[in-house]
Amino acid sequence: MAGNLSPARWADTQSAVALMVVRLLIVANTIVLVAVGALCLAFVSRPAGYVGAGAVFGLTALLLCLLPYTNPRRGEQSRW
């Protein structure tokens, strides 16, 4: 049995449209954060630029780890 915070159980409680909207927002924010991290590496002074880009890329990785929670077909039964 899945835990209380598992992606399958959380996806069962949300509508498919809401999950797709949240997934779209996560992907869009990921793209923006990658661009900001690249700009930090390119234009910010070296020690601070590496720290800032590392923080931004870490946040990007966190957002990408949340994507399984927004899969509308992840639950036990498909809604499509």
Secondary structure, DSSP 8 states (H G I E B T S, - for coil): ---TT-HHHHHHTS-HHHHHHHHHHHHHHHHHHHHHHHHHHHHS-HHHHHHHHHHHHHHHHHHHHTGGGG-TT-SSS---
